Amino acid sequence: MCLVLLGMTGAPSRGHAQTSVRLPREDRIRLAEARRLAEKVCERIWPGWGHTAFPILLVSDSAEFLVGHRPPAGEFAALGYDAIIRSEVWSRARQFPPTLLATFPAVGGMPTVVIGRPARTGKPSTSWVLTLLHEHFHQWQYSQPDYYAGVSRLQLARGDTTGRWMLEYPFPYDSPPVQRAMRSLAIALARALDAPPDARVESLRAVVHARDALRHRLSAADYRYFEFQLWQEGVARFIEYAVARAAADTGEPSAEFQRLVDYEPYSRAAHNAPRAMRQELERLDLAQSRRVAFYPIGAAVALLLERTRDDWKQAYALRPYALAVLLSADW
């Protein structure tokens, strides 16, 4: 699960830099693969994404390793240049949970991907790399000039200045009418993604109708939160699929990455992702999934937009914090 926190300009507490630790070779190989993919596919997938800074803080059980961003003086110890990652690496004693998957200003005020190792986050190596690119897309989102001011204008924080409201907003997850409306939207999206050519217009109209029915069940603020989550988290989930699809066409990853015991080819990941998303949609349970329900719905909306609007990525940037509104009943 991705957690996005704002308003943090440093770690929870200052730890001592340490020089006795070493970054395990398997982690170096995974980080190198994520950086390789970022160079190869980000700009192809999304205009401007390829120019986004990509600092990563890898959290192990005892230490944290920073790649891609020089830290403030005194916070980290320099480990030197890593020839596999092709970057300088710094370390410090662990301060964040080793199970974390998050993007926030964790080091020097720079939006940083804070991620635990695969064994601690429950993600095999290929999935871990794709998740890292998901988080990197959040870095692109945060880099937009009006991001923070625009999010504030949504008026959803209710006085919170830490960004916790993004996780804890009191959306009506337990409302039976909202649950039914959300499930209807999820089913309509699953059917639209599978619709044959002669049923595409009708299936898209069903999605738009289900979207509008859900909107009528929500307060204006609740619907803004729904759209914001689709815009931010749903599209980041879509990015995982888009990266896997693009990665399958970029040539093979390093032999070292392929030799990892949990390696999965990107072509297989790209093939499995849409099926997994459809299963999530068909089994969607808002009361149980809570905020995570927005991920497959937003990813499905993004896939439909990719099929129906050539300009959807431009519209996404020009009309931020809302995604389903970009859908039109005309295929």
Residue pairs with C-beta under 8 A, 6 or more apart in sequence:
1 101
1 292
2 101
2 102
2 103
2 131
2 134
2 135
2 138
2 233
2 236
3 100
3 101
3 102
3 167
4 102
4 103
4 104
4 138
4 163
4 166
4 167
4 232
4 233
5 102
5 104
5 162
5 163
5 164
5 166
6 104
6 105
6 148
6 151
6 162
6 163
6 166
7 161
7 162
7 163
8 104
8 105
8 106
8 162
8 163
9 105
9 108
9 109
10 105
10 106
10 107
10 108
10 109
11 95
11 96
11 106
11 107
12 95
12 96
13 95
14 75
15 92
15 93
15 94
15 95
16 92
16 93
17 74
17 75
17 76
17 77
17 90
17 91
17 92
17 93
18 63
18 77
18 91
18 92
18 93
19 77
19 79
19 91
21 62
21 63
21 65
21 79
21 91
22 79
23 58
23 65
23 79
23 82
23 89
23 91
24 60
25 84
26 125
26 260
27 58
27 60
27 65
27 117
28 82
28 84
28 85
29 84
29 254
29 256
29 257
29 260
30 118
30 125
30 128
30 129
30 257
30 260
31 56
31 58
31 67
31 85
32 84
32 85
32 86
32 254
32 257
33 129
33 253
33 254
33 257
34 56
34 129
34 132
34 133
34 136
35 54
35 67
35 68
35 85
35 86
35 87
36 253
36 254
37 129
37 133
37 243
37 247
37 250
38 50
38 54
38 133
38 136
39 50
40 246
40 247
40 250
41 243
41 246
41 247
41 250
42 49
42 50
42 52
42 133
42 136
43 49
43 50
43 51
44 50
44 246
45 239
45 242
45 243
45 246
46 137
46 140
46 239
46 313
47 313
47 314
48 140
49 136
49 137
49 140
52 136
52 139
52 140
52 143
53 68
53 69
53 110
53 111
53 139
53 143
54 68
54 113
54 136
54 139
55 66
55 67
55 68
55 69
55 107
55 110
55 111
55 112
55 113
56 66
56 67
56 68
56 112
56 113
56 115
56 132
57 64
57 65
57 66
57 96
57 106
57 107
57 112
57 113
57 114
57 115
58 64
58 65
58 66
58 67
58 115
58 116
58 117
59 94
59 96
59 97
59 98
59 100
59 114
59 115
59 116
59 117
59 120
60 94
60 98
60 116
60 117
61 94
61 98
61 120
62 93
62 94
63 91
63 92
63 93
63 94
64 91
64 92
64 93
64 94
64 95
64 96
65 79
65 89
65 90
65 91
66 76
66 89
66 90
66 91
66 92
66 107
66 112
67 82
67 85
67 87
67 88
67 89
68 87
69 107
69 108
69 110
69 112
70 88
70 90
71 90
71 107
71 108
72 107
72 108
75 92
75 107
75 108
76 90
76 91
76 92
77 90
77 91
77 92
78 88
78 89
78 90
79 88
79 89
79 90
79 91
80 88
80 89
81 87
81 88
81 89
82 88
82 89
84 256
96 106
96 114
97 116
98 116
98 117
98 120
99 116
99 120
99 121
100 114
100 115
100 116
100 121
101 114
101 115
101 116
101 121
101 131
101 135
102 113
102 114
102 115
102 135
103 111
103 112
103 113
103 114
103 135
103 138
103 139
103 142
104 111
104 112
104 114
104 163
105 111
105 112
106 112
106 114
111 138
111 139
111 142
111 143
113 132
113 135
113 136
113 138
113 139
115 121
115 128
115 131
115 132
115 135
118 124
118 125
118 128
118 262
121 128
121 131
123 131
124 262
124 263
124 264
125 257
125 260
125 262
125 263
125 264
126 262
126 263
126 264
126 265
126 266
126 269
127 264
127 269
130 240
130 243
130 244
130 269
131 240
133 239
133 240
133 243
134 236
134 237
134 239
134 240
134 243
135 236
137 235
137 236
137 239
138 232
138 236
141 147
141 232
141 236
142 148
144 150
144 317
144 320
146 320
147 320
150 320
150 321
151 228
151 321
154 224
154 225
154 228
154 321
155 221
155 224
156 165
156 169
156 221
156 224
156 225
156 228
157 165
158 165
166 232
167 291
169 225
171 222
171 225
171 226
171 290
171 291
172 178
172 218
172 222
173 179
173 286
173 287
173 290
174 287
175 217
177 217
178 214
178 217
178 218
178 286
179 285
179 286
179 287
181 210
181 213
181 214
181 217
182 214
182 284
182 286
182 293
182 297
183 284
183 285
183 286
184 210
184 213
184 214
185 207
185 210
185 211
185 213
185 214
185 297
186 281
186 282
186 284
186 293
186 296
186 297
186 300
187 210
187 281
187 282
188 203
188 206
188 207
188 209
188 210
189 207
189 210
189 281
189 297
189 300
189 301
189 304
190 278
190 281
190 282
190 300
191 203
191 206
192 200
192 203
192 204
192 206
192 207
192 300
192 304
193 274
193 278
193 300
193 303
193 304
194 278
195 202
195 203
195 204
200 331
201 329
201 330
201 331
204 304
204 308
204 327
204 328
204 329
204 330
204 331
205 329
207 304
207 327
208 327
208 328
208 329
211 324
211 327
214 223
214 226
215 223
218 226
224 321
224 322
226 294
226 324
227 321
227 322
227 323
227 324
227 325
228 321
228 322
229 291
229 294
229 298
230 294
230 297
230 298
230 301
230 322
230 323
230 324
231 298
231 316
231 320
231 321
231 322
231 323
232 321
233 291
233 294
233 295
233 298
234 294
234 295
234 296
234 297
234 298
234 299
234 300
234 301
234 302
234 323
235 298
235 299
235 302
235 316
235 323
237 277
237 295
237 296
237 298
237 299
238 298
238 299
238 302
238 303
240 273
241 270
241 273
241 274
241 277
241 299
241 303
244 266
244 269
244 270
244 273
245 266
245 270
247 253
247 266
247 270
248 265
248 266
248 267
248 270
252 258
253 266
257 263
274 303
277 296
277 299
277 300
277 303
280 295
280 296
281 296
281 297
281 300
284 293
284 296
284 297
285 293
286 293
298 323
301 323
301 324
301 326
301 327
302 312
302 323
304 327
305 312
305 323
305 326
305 327
306 312
308 327
308 328
308 331
309 315
309 326
309 328
312 326
315 326
316 323
316 326
319 325
319 326
